[in-house]
Amino acid sequence: MAEPHRARPKPTPETQHFWDGTKAGELRLQRCDACAHVYFPPRPFCPSCASRKVSIFKASGNGFLYSYVINHRPAAPGFTPPYAIAVVELEEGPRMMSNIIDCPQTPEALELDMKLEVAFEALDDKITLPVFRPAKG
C-alpha cells in the first residue's frame, strides 16, 4: 500500500505569486505601497490600512525561531515524527508557520530566537514549500 502524501496547498489567484516564487527558489512577500506594512499570508489588500496598492518583492529568506511545538504522534500523513511545527519570524517582520529541517527535532537543538534561513522542498512539479534550517555562519 502506498504511503499517504502530505497535503498540498491549492494556489489561488491571490497566492499564485507566492507559489511561483517558491518554485523559483524565492520567498516572496507583499508590501503595502500606502503604509509600507509587509505582510503574510498573501492577499490582495493591506491588512493594516486596507489599501489595494500592494507590491510583491523577494524577501531575504532570513528569520528566527519565534515558537514551535514538536509533534510526536504519527497522525499527519507525509510526516515522520518527531517533527517541529514552527512559527518563524521573518527579517522583514511577518511570521509564518513552517517546518525546521537539517536540525535534530529536540528542545535542546531548537532554541527560541535561533537564526534560520529558508530552504525549499518540492512536493511535486507544481508545489514547492518553504521550510527553514539553522542559518550558516
N, CA, C and O atoms as CSV, one atom per row, in Angstrom:
chain,resi,resn,atom,element,x,y,z
A,1,MET,N,N,0.844,-1.182,0.000
A,1,MET,CA,C,0.000,0.000,0.000
A,1,MET,C,C,0.889,1.245,0.000
A,1,MET,O,O,1.867,1.315,0.744
A,2,ALA,N,N,0.548,2.212,-0.827
A,2,ALA,CA,C,1.332,3.444,-0.934
A,2,ALA,C,C,1.208,4.271,0.335
A,2,ALA,O,O,0.155,4.327,0.971
A,3,GLU,N,N,2.321,4.912,0.684
A,3,GLU,CA,C,2.317,5.773,1.866
A,3,GLU,C,C,1.515,7.044,1.569
A,3,GLU,O,O,1.632,7.600,0.477
A,4,PRO,N,N,0.704,7.508,2.522
A,4,PRO,CA,C,-0.100,8.706,2.272
A,4,PRO,C,C,0.785,9.926,2.028
A,4,PRO,O,O,1.860,10.064,2.611
A,5,HIS,N,N,0.303,10.808,1.151
A,5,HIS,CA,C,1.041,12.013,0.799
A,5,HIS,C,C,0.701,13.152,1.737
A,5,HIS,O,O,-0.391,13.222,2.302
A,6,ARG,N,N,1.661,14.034,1.882
A,6,ARG,CA,C,1.453,15.268,2.626
A,6,ARG,C,C,0.413,16.113,1.885
A,6,ARG,O,O,0.407,16.142,0.654
A,7,ALA,N,N,-0.445,16.786,2.605
A,7,ALA,CA,C,-1.463,17.639,1.992
A,7,ALA,C,C,-0.791,18.717,1.146
A,7,ALA,O,O,0.239,19.271,1.529
A,8,ARG,N,N,-1.378,19.000,0.012
A,8,ARG,CA,C,-0.835,20.017,-0.892
A,8,ARG,C,C,-1.659,21.290,-0.806
A,8,ARG,O,O,-2.888,21.234,-0.833
A,9,PRO,N,N,-1.000,22.433,-0.702
A,9,PRO,CA,C,-1.734,23.699,-0.768
A,9,PRO,C,C,-2.351,23.853,-2.159
A,9,PRO,O,O,-1.847,23.304,-3.139
A,10,LYS,N,N,-3.430,24.594,-2.229
A,10,LYS,CA,C,-4.074,24.878,-3.520
A,10,LYS,C,C,-3.898,26.358,-3.830
A,10,LYS,O,O,-4.555,27.203,-3.222
A,11,PRO,N,N,-3.007,26.679,-4.780
A,11,PRO,CA,C,-2.818,28.090,-5.137
A,11,PRO,C,C,-4.122,28.717,-5.642
A,11,PRO,O,O,-4.935,28.066,-6.299
A,12,THR,N,N,-4.291,29.982,-5.319
A,12,THR,CA,C,-5.420,30.774,-5.786
A,12,THR,C,C,-4.845,31.952,-6.566
A,12,THR,O,O,-3.633,32.169,-6.530
A,13,PRO,N,N,-5.670,32.711,-7.261
A,13,PRO,CA,C,-5.126,33.890,-7.950
A,13,PRO,C,C,-4.399,34.846,-6.995
A,13,PRO,O,O,-3.427,35.494,-7.385
A,14,GLU,N,N,-4.868,34.933,-5.751
A,14,GLU,CA,C,-4.241,35.828,-4.778
A,14,GLU,C,C,-2.908,35.303,-4.252
A,14,GLU,O,O,-2.073,36.088,-3.802
A,15,THR,N,N,-2.695,33.985,-4.303
A,15,THR,CA,C,-1.465,33.400,-3.752
A,15,THR,C,C,-0.510,32.869,-4.819
A,15,THR,O,O,0.589,32.424,-4.488
A,16,GLN,N,N,-0.904,32.905,-6.081
A,16,GLN,CA,C,-0.094,32.297,-7.140
A,16,GLN,C,C,1.324,32.864,-7.183
A,16,GLN,O,O,2.272,32.111,-7.407
A,17,HIS,N,N,1.496,34.182,-6.971
A,17,HIS,CA,C,2.836,34.771,-6.983
A,17,HIS,C,C,3.738,34.134,-5.921
A,17,HIS,O,O,4.935,33.956,-6.146
A,18,PHE,N,N,3.166,33.796,-4.773
A,18,PHE,CA,C,3.931,33.164,-3.696
A,18,PHE,C,C,4.426,31.793,-4.146
A,18,PHE,O,O,5.601,31.468,-3.976
A,19,TRP,N,N,3.528,30.986,-4.723
A,19,TRP,CA,C,3.897,29.634,-5.153
A,19,TRP,C,C,4.829,29.662,-6.352
A,19,TRP,O,O,5.699,28.799,-6.467
A,20,ASP,N,N,4.670,30.629,-7.246
A,20,ASP,CA,C,5.621,30.790,-8.352
A,20,ASP,C,C,7.011,31.110,-7.789
A,20,ASP,O,O,8.021,30.622,-8.298
A,21,GLY,N,N,7.052,31.925,-6.747
A,21,GLY,CA,C,8.318,32.272,-6.108
A,21,GLY,C,C,8.987,31.085,-5.461
A,21,GLY,O,O,10.184,30.874,-5.652
A,22,THR,N,N,8.234,30.295,-4.690
A,22,THR,CA,C,8.857,29.153,-4.023
A,22,THR,C,C,9.396,28.162,-5.052
A,22,THR,O,O,10.455,27.567,-4.851
A,23,LYS,N,N,8.671,27.989,-6.146
A,23,LYS,CA,C,9.148,27.087,-7.209
A,23,LYS,C,C,10.455,27.604,-7.806
A,23,LYS,O,O,11.306,26.820,-8.226
A,24,ALA,N,N,10.609,28.938,-7.841
A,24,ALA,CA,C,11.828,29.557,-8.378
A,24,ALA,C,C,12.918,29.717,-7.308
A,24,ALA,O,O,13.977,30.283,-7.584
A,25,GLY,N,N,12.663,29.220,-6.086
A,25,GLY,CA,C,13.651,29.345,-5.018
A,25,GLY,C,C,13.673,30.710,-4.370
A,25,GLY,O,O,14.703,31.143,-3.853
A,26,GLU,N,N,12.527,31.400,-4.394
A,26,GLU,CA,C,12.405,32.723,-3.780
A,26,GLU,C,C,11.236,32.738,-2.798
A,26,GLU,O,O,10.190,32.138,-3.045
A,27,LEU,N,N,11.433,33.428,-1.697
A,27,LEU,CA,C,10.354,33.657,-0.744
A,27,LEU,C,C,9.812,35.052,-1.054
A,27,LEU,O,O,10.497,36.050,-0.831
A,28,ARG,N,N,8.597,35.120,-1.562
A,28,ARG,CA,C,8.011,36.404,-1.968
A,28,ARG,C,C,6.966,36.864,-0.955
A,28,ARG,O,O,6.086,36.106,-0.547
A,29,LEU,N,N,7.091,38.115,-0.569
A,29,LEU,CA,C,6.151,38.739,0.360
A,29,LEU,C,C,5.488,39.918,-0.330
A,29,LEU,O,O,5.836,40.272,-1.457
A,30,GLN,N,N,4.536,40.518,0.354
A,30,GLN,CA,C,3.871,41.706,-0.159
A,30,GLN,C,C,4.125,42.879,0.779
A,30,GLN,O,O,4.216,42.721,1.996
A,31,ARG,N,N,4.239,44.070,0.171
A,31,ARG,CA,C,4.421,45.312,0.922
A,31,ARG,C,C,3.367,46.296,0.436
A,31,ARG,O,O,3.141,46.446,-0.765
A,32,CYS,N,N,2.723,46.966,1.396
A,32,CYS,CA,C,1.731,47.975,1.058
A,32,CYS,C,C,2.442,49.225,0.548
A,32,CYS,O,O,3.367,49.730,1.183
A,33,ASP,N,N,1.999,49.712,-0.602
A,33,ASP,CA,C,2.581,50.929,-1.164
A,33,ASP,C,C,2.097,52.175,-0.431
A,33,ASP,O,O,2.715,53.234,-0.542
A,34,ALA,N,N,0.996,52.064,0.318
A,34,ALA,CA,C,0.450,53.217,1.036
A,34,ALA,C,C,1.075,53.399,2.416
A,34,ALA,O,O,1.409,54.518,2.803
A,35,CYS,N,N,1.237,52.289,3.169
A,35,CYS,CA,C,1.737,52.432,4.553
A,35,CYS,C,C,3.035,51.667,4.817
A,35,CYS,O,O,3.556,51.721,5.931
A,36,ALA,N,N,3.568,50.959,3.822
A,36,ALA,CA,C,4.837,50.213,3.890
A,36,ALA,C,C,4.781,48.952,4.763
A,36,ALA,O,O,5.821,48.352,5.034
A,37,HIS,N,N,3.597,48.544,5.203
A,37,HIS,CA,C,3.450,47.324,6.001
A,37,HIS,C,C,3.785,46.099,5.143
A,37,HIS,O,O,3.285,45.968,4.026
A,38,VAL,N,N,4.627,45.206,5.663
A,38,VAL,CA,C,4.971,43.954,4.992
A,38,VAL,C,C,4.147,42.856,5.646
A,38,VAL,O,O,4.067,42.782,6.872
A,39,TYR,N,N,3.531,42.000,4.828
A,39,TYR,CA,C,2.624,41.014,5.420
A,39,TYR,C,C,2.668,39.659,4.738
A,39,TYR,O,O,3.119,39.511,3.603
A,40,PHE,N,N,2.184,38.687,5.475
A,40,PHE,CA,C,1.993,37.303,5.050
A,40,PHE,C,C,0.850,36.772,5.912
A,40,PHE,O,O,0.799,37.110,7.094
A,41,PRO,N,N,-0.058,35.971,5.392
A,41,PRO,CA,C,-0.110,35.362,4.088
A,41,PRO,C,C,-0.559,36.326,2.998
A,41,PRO,O,O,-1.068,37.408,3.289
A,42,PRO,N,N,-0.367,35.924,1.730
A,42,PRO,CA,C,-0.731,36.799,0.610
A,42,PRO,C,C,-2.223,37.104,0.576
A,42,PRO,O,O,-3.060,36.249,0.865
A,43,ARG,N,N,-2.528,38.328,0.220
A,43,ARG,CA,C,-3.906,38.765,-0.011
A,43,ARG,C,C,-3.861,40.021,-0.860
A,43,ARG,O,O,-2.815,40.665,-0.941
A,44,PRO,N,N,-4.964,40.388,-1.495
A,44,PRO,CA,C,-4.942,41.498,-2.445
A,44,PRO,C,C,-5.044,42.887,-1.803
A,44,PRO,O,O,-5.121,43.887,-2.517
A,45,PHE,N,N,-5.045,42.963,-0.481
A,45,PHE,CA,C,-5.155,44.249,0.211
A,45,PHE,C,C,-4.293,44.224,1.460
A,45,PHE,O,O,-3.969,43.156,1.978
A,46,CYS,N,N,-3.926,45.388,1.937
A,46,CYS,CA,C,-3.097,45.502,3.136
A,46,CYS,C,C,-3.947,45.235,4.380
A,46,CYS,O,O,-4.993,45.861,4.547
A,47,PRO,N,N,-3.520,44.316,5.259
A,47,PRO,CA,C,-4.277,44.057,6.471
A,47,PRO,C,C,-4.158,45.180,7.500
A,47,PRO,O,O,-4.898,45.209,8.483
A,48,SER,N,N,-3.234,46.094,7.271
A,48,SER,CA,C,-3.033,47.198,8.195
A,48,SER,C,C,-3.902,48.404,7.861
A,48,SER,O,O,-4.527,48.984,8.749
A,49,CYS,N,N,-3.947,48.791,6.560
A,49,CYS,CA,C,-4.688,50.003,6.187
A,49,CYS,C,C,-5.769,49.762,5.130
A,49,CYS,O,O,-6.492,50.689,4.768
A,50,ALA,N,N,-5.886,48.525,4.631
A,50,ALA,CA,C,-6.887,48.109,3.643
A,50,ALA,C,C,-6.629,48.636,2.234
A,50,ALA,O,O,-7.484,48.489,1.361
A,51,SER,N,N,-5.476,49.241,1.996
A,51,SER,CA,C,-5.147,49.699,0.644
A,51,SER,C,C,-4.989,48.494,-0.281
A,51,SER,O,O,-4.500,47.441,0.128
A,52,ARG,N,N,-5.404,48.664,-1.515
A,52,ARG,CA,C,-5.219,47.616,-2.521
A,52,ARG,C,C,-3.961,47.864,-3.353
A,52,ARG,O,O,-3.673,47.115,-4.287
A,53,LYS,N,N,-3.214,48.912,-3.014
A,53,LYS,CA,C,-1.962,49.208,-3.715
A,53,LYS,C,C,-0.840,48.485,-2.988
A,53,LYS,O,O,-0.252,49.002,-2.038
A,54,VAL,N,N,-0.558,47.275,-3.460
A,54,VAL,CA,C,0.468,46.450,-2.833
A,54,VAL,C,C,1.473,45.987,-3.872
A,54,VAL,O,O,1.142,45.845,-5.049
A,55,SER,N,N,2.706,45.752,-3.431
A,55,SER,CA,C,3.783,45.280,-4.305
A,55,SER,C,C,4.285,43.947,-3.791
A,55,SER,O,O,4.209,43.658,-2.597
A,56,ILE,N,N,4.796,43.143,-4.695
A,56,ILE,CA,C,5.389,41.855,-4.360
A,56,ILE,C,C,6.900,42.018,-4.452
A,56,ILE,O,O,7.407,42.616,-5.401
A,57,PHE,N,N,7.621,41.486,-3.465
A,57,PHE,CA,C,9.081,41.576,-3.508
A,57,PHE,C,C,9.708,40.287,-2.983
A,57,PHE,O,O,9.077,39.520,-2.256
A,58,LYS,N,N,10.956,40.069,-3.364
A,58,LYS,CA,C,11.715,38.910,-2.905
A,58,LYS,C,C,12.240,39.202,-1.506
A,58,LYS,O,O,12.987,40.159,-1.304
A,59,ALA,N,N,11.851,38.381,-0.549
A,59,ALA,CA,C,12.312,38.540,0.835
A,59,ALA,C,C,13.725,37.973,0.979
A,59,ALA,O,O,14.205,37.235,0.119
A,60,SER,N,N,14.370,38.329,2.072
A,60,SER,CA,C,15.737,37.858,2.318
A,60,SER,C,C,15.788,36.353,2.563
A,60,SER,O,O,16.790,35.708,2.257
A,61,GLY,N,N,14.706,35.790,3.118
A,61,GLY,CA,C,14.705,34.375,3.475
A,61,GLY,C,C,15.300,34.123,4.843
A,61,GLY,O,O,15.414,32.973,5.269
A,62,ASN,N,N,15.684,35.192,5.543
A,62,ASN,CA,C,16.260,35.059,6.878
A,62,ASN,C,C,15.205,35.350,7.936
A,62,ASN,O,O,14.283,36.137,7.719
A,63,GLY,N,N,15.358,34.704,9.077
A,63,GLY,CA,C,14.434,34.929,10.177
A,63,GLY,C,C,14.956,34.275,11.429
A,63,GLY,O,O,16.129,33.913,11.519
A,64,PHE,N,N,14.062,34.126,12.406
A,64,PHE,CA,C,14.442,33.440,13.637
A,64,PHE,C,C,13.267,32.625,14.140
A,64,PHE,O,O,12.115,32.876,13.786
A,65,LEU,N,N,13.581,31.647,14.972
A,65,LEU,CA,C,12.569,30.764,15.527
A,65,LEU,C,C,11.806,31.497,16.621
A,65,LEU,O,O,12.348,31.776,17.691
A,66,TYR,N,N,10.557,31.801,16.344
A,66,TYR,CA,C,9.716,32.540,17.284
A,66,TYR,C,C,9.046,31.586,18.281
A,66,TYR,O,O,8.976,31.874,19.475
A,67,SER,N,N,8.559,30.457,17.779
A,67,SER,CA,C,7.872,29.480,18.626
A,67,SER,C,C,7.832,28.150,17.889
A,67,SER,O,O,8.019,28.105,16.673
A,68,TYR,N,N,7.591,27.074,18.615
A,68,TYR,CA,C,7.459,25.771,17.969
A,68,TYR,C,C,6.809,24.774,18.922
A,68,TYR,O,O,6.715,24.997,20.129
A,69,VAL,N,N,6.375,23.690,18.344
A,69,VAL,CA,C,5.932,22.528,19.102
A,69,VAL,C,C,6.499,21.319,18.369
A,69,VAL,O,O,6.586,21.319,17.141
A,70,ILE,N,N,6.879,20.307,19.104
A,70,ILE,CA,C,7.390,19.086,18.491
A,70,ILE,C,C,6.269,18.055,18.537
A,70,ILE,O,O,5.794,17.680,19.609
A,71,ASN,N,N,5.859,17.607,17.363
A,71,ASN,CA,C,4.805,16.606,17.280
A,71,ASN,C,C,5.438,15.221,17.316
A,71,ASN,O,O,6.351,14.921,16.546
A,72,HIS,N,N,4.942,14.383,18.221
A,72,HIS,CA,C,5.454,13.017,18.357
A,72,HIS,C,C,4.443,11.977,17.885
A,72,HIS,O,O,4.755,10.788,17.823
A,73,ARG,N,N,3.238,12.420,17.553
A,73,ARG,CA,C,2.187,11.488,17.158
A,73,ARG,C,C,2.227,11.237,15.652
A,73,ARG,O,O,2.422,12.170,14.872
A,74,PRO,N,N,2.047,9.997,15.246
A,74,PRO,CA,C,2.101,9.669,13.813
A,74,PRO,C,C,0.759,9.878,13.109
A,74,PRO,O,O,0.316,9.006,12.362
A,75,ALA,N,N,0.114,11.010,13.332
A,75,ALA,CA,C,-1.235,11.217,12.799
A,75,ALA,C,C,-1.264,11.935,11.451
A,75,ALA,O,O,-2.223,11.770,10.696
A,76,ALA,N,N,-0.255,12.715,11.134
A,76,ALA,CA,C,-0.296,13.532,9.913
A,76,ALA,C,C,0.357,12.790,8.755
A,76,ALA,O,O,1.539,12.452,8.826
A,77,PRO,N,N,-0.400,12.533,7.687
A,77,PRO,CA,C,0.186,11.847,6.524
A,77,PRO,C,C,1.348,12.644,5.934
A,77,PRO,O,O,1.278,13.867,5.809
A,78,GLY,N,N,2.414,11.933,5.574
A,78,GLY,CA,C,3.557,12.574,4.944
A,78,GLY,C,C,4.597,13.099,5.911
A,78,GLY,O,O,5.600,13.669,5.481
A,79,PHE,N,N,4.386,12.922,7.202
A,79,PHE,CA,C,5.347,13.375,8.212
A,79,PHE,C,C,5.776,12.187,9.051
A,79,PHE,O,O,4.974,11.310,9.371
A,80,THR,N,N,7.055,12.172,9.405
A,80,THR,CA,C,7.575,11.133,10.285
A,80,THR,C,C,7.941,11.781,11.611
A,80,THR,O,O,8.831,12.630,11.656
A,81,PRO,N,N,7.270,11.396,12.691
A,81,PRO,CA,C,7.578,12.015,13.978
A,81,PRO,C,C,8.944,11.571,14.494
A,81,PRO,O,O,9.426,10.501,14.122
A,82,PRO,N,N,9.566,12.372,15.338
A,82,PRO,CA,C,9.114,13.700,15.756
A,82,PRO,C,C,9.469,14.752,14.698
A,82,PRO,O,O,10.472,14.625,13.995
A,83,TYR,N,N,8.644,15.777,14.599
A,83,TYR,CA,C,8.927,16.902,13.701
A,83,TYR,C,C,8.404,18.184,14.329
A,83,TYR,O,O,7.404,18.186,15.047
A,84,ALA,N,N,9.106,19.271,14.041
A,84,ALA,CA,C,8.743,20.567,14.616
A,84,ALA,C,C,7.764,21.295,13.710
A,84,ALA,O,O,7.947,21.364,12.494
A,85,ILE,N,N,6.734,21.830,14.320
A,85,ILE,CA,C,5.814,22.753,13.661
A,85,ILE,C,C,6.208,24.112,14.234
A,85,ILE,O,O,6.012,24.381,15.419
A,86,ALA,N,N,6.763,24.956,13.382
A,86,ALA,CA,C,7.406,26.178,13.866
A,86,ALA,C,C,6.702,27.438,13.377
A,86,ALA,O,O,6.064,27.456,12.324
A,87,VAL,N,N,6.841,28.482,14.172
A,87,VAL,CA,C,6.479,29.829,13.755
A,87,VAL,C,C,7.808,30.556,13.598
A,87,VAL,O,O,8.577,30.697,14.548
A,88,VAL,N,N,8.057,31.014,12.374
A,88,VAL,CA,C,9.294,31.713,12.042
A,88,VAL,C,C,8.965,33.186,11.855
A,88,VAL,O,O,8.063,33.534,11.092
A,89,GLU,N,N,9.696,34.052,12.550
A,89,GLU,CA,C,9.545,35.485,12.316
A,89,GLU,C,C,10.583,35.887,11.288
A,89,GLU,O,O,11.786,35.749,11.510
A,90,LEU,N,N,10.102,36.385,10.162
A,90,LEU,CA,C,10.993,36.770,9.074
A,90,LEU,C,C,11.677,38.099,9.369
A,90,LEU,O,O,11.144,38.932,10.102
A,91,GLU,N,N,12.848,38.287,8.800
A,91,GLU,CA,C,13.613,39.524,8.967
A,91,GLU,C,C,12.775,40.751,8.596
A,91,GLU,O,O,12.944,41.828,9.169
A,92,GLU,N,N,11.875,40.573,7.633
A,92,GLU,CA,C,11.035,41.679,7.165
A,92,GLU,C,C,9.841,41.958,8.080
A,92,GLU,O,O,9.144,42.955,7.894
A,93,GLY,N,N,9.595,41.078,9.077
A,93,GLY,CA,C,8.537,41.322,10.048
A,93,GLY,C,C,7.445,40.285,10.160
A,93,GLY,O,O,7.086,39.917,11.279
A,94,PRO,N,N,6.888,39.784,9.047
A,94,PRO,CA,C,5.800,38.806,9.175
A,94,PRO,C,C,6.263,37.496,9.795
A,94,PRO,O,O,7.449,37.166,9.784
A,95,ARG,N,N,5.312,36.766,10.328
A,95,ARG,CA,C,5.557,35.425,10.862
A,95,ARG,C,C,4.855,34.423,9.959
A,95,ARG,O,O,3.794,34.701,9.401
A,96,MET,N,N,5.468,33.253,9.826
A,96,MET,CA,C,4.839,32.195,9.041
A,96,MET,C,C,5.093,30.849,9.694
A,96,MET,O,O,6.131,30.630,10.317
A,97,MET,N,N,4.135,29.955,9.544
A,97,MET,CA,C,4.298,28.582,10.032
A,97,MET,C,C,5.069,27.791,8.994
A,97,MET,O,O,4.887,27.970,7.790
A,98,SER,N,N,5.931,26.916,9.478
A,98,SER,CA,C,6.737,26.106,8.589
A,98,SER,C,C,7.291,24.927,9.375
A,98,SER,O,O,6.865,24.659,10.499
A,99,ASN,N,N,8.227,24.240,8.784
A,99,ASN,CA,C,8.940,23.161,9.452
A,99,ASN,C,C,10.420,23.499,9.473
A,99,ASN,O,O,10.911,24.261,8.640
A,100,ILE,N,N,11.125,22.918,10.444
A,100,ILE,CA,C,12.568,23.104,10.572
A,100,ILE,C,C,13.235,21.819,10.088
A,100,ILE,O,O,12.857,20.719,10.491
A,101,ILE,N,N,14.232,21.974,9.221
A,101,ILE,CA,C,14.956,20.817,8.680
A,101,ILE,C,C,16.437,20.930,9.039
A,101,ILE,O,O,16.890,21.956,9.545
A,102,ASP,N,N,17.174,19.868,8.770
A,102,ASP,CA,C,18.635,19.834,8.976
A,102,ASP,C,C,19.017,20.155,10.409
A,102,ASP,O,O,20.036,20.798,10.662
A,103,CYS,N,N,18.198,19.705,11.341
A,103,CYS,CA,C,18.412,20.006,12.758
A,103,CYS,C,C,17.684,18.931,13.566
A,103,CYS,O,O,16.563,18.559,13.217
A,104,PRO,N,N,18.298,18.426,14.636
A,104,PRO,CA,C,17.563,17.477,15.473
A,104,PRO,C,C,16.257,18.106,15.979
A,104,PRO,O,O,16.222,19.280,16.345
A,105,GLN,N,N,15.216,17.324,15.991
A,105,GLN,CA,C,13.893,17.818,16.405
A,105,GLN,C,C,13.732,17.630,17.915
A,105,GLN,O,O,12.876,16.882,18.388
A,106,THR,N,N,14.591,18.341,18.651
A,106,THR,CA,C,14.595,18.247,20.114
A,106,THR,C,C,14.606,19.654,20.709
A,106,THR,O,O,15.043,20.601,20.055
A,107,PRO,N,N,14.130,19.794,21.941
A,107,PRO,CA,C,14.183,21.114,22.587
A,107,PRO,C,C,15.610,21.630,22.756
A,107,PRO,O,O,15.833,22.840,22.769
A,108,GLU,N,N,16.571,20.727,22.884
A,108,GLU,CA,C,17.962,21.145,23.045
A,108,GLU,C,C,18.501,21.787,21.770
A,108,GLU,O,O,19.316,22.707,21.834
A,109,ALA,N,N,18.051,21.308,20.619
A,109,ALA,CA,C,18.540,21.829,19.338
A,109,ALA,C,C,17.710,23.001,18.831
A,109,ALA,O,O,18.244,23.894,18.174
A,110,LEU,N,N,16.425,23.013,19.123
A,110,LEU,CA,C,15.524,24.060,18.637
A,110,LEU,C,C,15.420,25.161,19.686
A,110,LEU,O,O,14.515,25.161,20.520
A,111,GLU,N,N,16.342,26.079,19.629
A,111,GLU,CA,C,16.382,27.175,20.597
A,111,GLU,C,C,15.583,28.359,20.076
A,111,GLU,O,O,15.748,28.774,18.929
A,112,LEU,N,N,14.716,28.900,20.926
A,112,LEU,CA,C,13.985,30.094,20.530
A,112,LEU,C,C,14.975,31.190,20.171
A,112,LEU,O,O,16.032,31.307,20.790
A,113,ASP,N,N,14.634,31.982,19.183
A,113,ASP,CA,C,15.460,33.070,18.656
A,113,ASP,C,C,16.647,32.595,17.824
A,113,ASP,O,O,17.453,33.419,17.393
A,114,MET,N,N,16.779,31.273,17.582
A,114,MET,CA,C,17.881,30.822,16.734
A,114,MET,C,C,17.672,31.355,15.321
A,114,MET,O,O,16.546,31.428,14.830
A,115,LYS,N,N,18.775,31.724,14.677
A,115,LYS,CA,C,18.716,32.274,13.328
A,115,LYS,C,C,18.437,31.149,12.337
A,115,LYS,O,O,19.007,30.061,12.414
A,116,LEU,N,N,17.535,31.456,11.400
A,116,LEU,CA,C,17.123,30.483,10.395
A,116,LEU,C,C,17.241,31.081,9.005
A,116,LEU,O,O,17.259,32.299,8.830
A,117,GLU,N,N,17.320,30.191,8.020
A,117,GLU,CA,C,17.296,30.609,6.622
A,117,GLU,C,C,16.341,29.691,5.866
A,117,GLU,O,O,16.171,28.521,6.210
A,118,VAL,N,N,15.733,30.242,4.844
A,118,VAL,CA,C,14.751,29.470,4.080
A,118,VAL,C,C,15.445,28.451,3.191
A,118,VAL,O,O,16.547,28.675,2.690
A,119,ALA,N,N,14.769,27.336,3.012
A,119,ALA,CA,C,15.142,26.308,2.046
A,119,ALA,C,C,13.830,25.926,1.361
A,119,ALA,O,O,12.759,26.335,1.810
A,120,PHE,N,N,13.898,25.167,0.309
A,120,PHE,CA,C,12.685,24.853,-0.432
A,120,PHE,C,C,12.571,23.354,-0.658
A,120,PHE,O,O,13.538,22.692,-1.035
A,121,GLU,N,N,11.381,22.834,-0.422
A,121,GLU,CA,C,11.101,21.402,-0.543
A,121,GLU,C,C,10.017,21.199,-1.597
A,121,GLU,O,O,8.858,21.561,-1.392
A,122,ALA,N,N,10.410,20.616,-2.728
A,122,ALA,CA,C,9.447,20.367,-3.807
A,122,ALA,C,C,8.599,19.149,-3.458
A,122,ALA,O,O,9.123,18.060,-3.223
A,123,LEU,N,N,7.287,19.348,-3.428
A,123,LEU,CA,C,6.376,18.230,-3.182
A,123,LEU,C,C,6.033,17.517,-4.484
A,123,LEU,O,O,5.854,16.300,-4.516
A,124,ASP,N,N,5.947,18.295,-5.549
A,124,ASP,CA,C,5.684,17.768,-6.883
A,124,ASP,C,C,6.108,18.851,-7.877
A,124,ASP,O,O,6.780,19.806,-7.489
A,125,ASP,N,N,5.730,18.721,-9.146
A,125,ASP,CA,C,6.179,19.700,-10.138
A,125,ASP,C,C,5.427,21.028,-10.057
A,125,ASP,O,O,5.789,21.977,-10.752
A,126,LYS,N,N,4.389,21.116,-9.224
A,126,LYS,CA,C,3.621,22.355,-9.094
A,126,LYS,C,C,3.804,23.064,-7.759
A,126,LYS,O,O,3.724,24.291,-7.696
A,127,ILE,N,N,4.048,22.312,-6.694
A,127,ILE,CA,C,4.114,22.895,-5.346
A,127,ILE,C,C,5.476,22.677,-4.712
A,127,ILE,O,O,5.961,21.550,-4.606
A,128,THR,N,N,6.081,23.781,-4.295
A,128,THR,CA,C,7.326,23.773,-3.532
A,128,THR,C,C,7.061,24.544,-2.245
A,128,THR,O,O,6.573,25.674,-2.279
A,129,LEU,N,N,7.385,23.929,-1.111
A,129,LEU,CA,C,7.137,24.560,0.177
A,129,LEU,C,C,8.373,25.257,0.721
A,129,LEU,O,O,9.487,24.759,0.554
A,130,PRO,N,N,8.192,26.405,1.371
A,130,PRO,CA,C,9.310,26.999,2.097
A,130,PRO,C,C,9.441,26.296,3.450
A,130,PRO,O,O,8.465,26.172,4.190
A,131,VAL,N,N,10.632,25.846,3.762
A,131,VAL,CA,C,10.961,25.277,5.066
A,131,VAL,C,C,12.190,26.032,5.559
A,131,VAL,O,O,12.808,26.769,4.791
A,132,PHE,N,N,12.544,25.864,6.801
A,132,PHE,CA,C,13.671,26.612,7.348
A,132,PHE,C,C,14.679,25.696,7.990
A,132,PHE,O,O,14.338,24.632,8.506
A,133,ARG,N,N,15.942,26.128,7.951
A,133,ARG,CA,C,17.041,25.396,8.565
A,133,ARG,C,C,17.894,26.383,9.340
A,133,ARG,O,O,17.833,27.587,9.087
A,134,PRO,N,N,18.689,25.889,10.284
A,134,PRO,CA,C,19.589,26.802,11.007
A,134,PRO,C,C,20.486,27.552,10.032
A,134,PRO,O,O,21.027,26.961,9.097
A,135,ALA,N,N,20.642,28.843,10.251
A,135,ALA,CA,C,21.466,29.670,9.374
A,135,ALA,C,C,22.931,29.287,9.510
A,135,ALA,O,O,23.410,28.959,10.595
A,136,LYS,N,N,23.621,29.335,8.394
A,136,LYS,CA,C,25.064,29.051,8.404
A,136,LYS,C,C,25.806,30.317,8.786
A,136,LYS,O,O,25.492,31.408,8.311
A,137,GLY,N,N,26.791,30.156,9.648
A,137,GLY,CA,C,27.637,31.300,9.997
A,137,GLY,C,C,27.129,32.120,11.040
A,137,GLY,O,O,27.761,33.109,11.412
